[in-house]
């Protein structure tokens, strides 16, 4: 879906199938809804007050999705965000901690109450608080990447 079925990242902002993967995997793995019933891809992308970002399964995963709240938080427009290796969302000293987080998500399906230091395009450092990171797994059990959501952040 994200890469191997022909979708390119420019299509995913409002893509219903990708939205269903995001919210469906969140509900199945985390056990609660990501968005309220009746909300769709347009709402999540344009109007949600919380950040949602996702990366693919490449060896050096790159972002394939960031809603407008995520773009504002990380200070990247869509076209730049979806070409960015996700490791660059953390400063070099924090990348090992970030990789340990991603490995734990791979093992456990998700983690909640995540907090970590991240970096925006401008160099502004900020803390993510109360984040959830989960596996993007479709109904057939195929893994498409990982996604994260958080609604609290503050400048470091």
Secondary structure, DSSP 8 states (H G I E B T S, - for coil): --STTS--GGG-TT-HHHHHHHHHHHHHHHSS-SS-TT--HHIIIII-SSEEEEE--STT-BEEEE-HHHHHHHT--HHHHTTSBGGGGS-HHHHHHHHHHHHHHHHHSEEEEEEEEEE-TTS-EEEEEEEEEEEEE-TTS-EEEEEEEESEEEE-
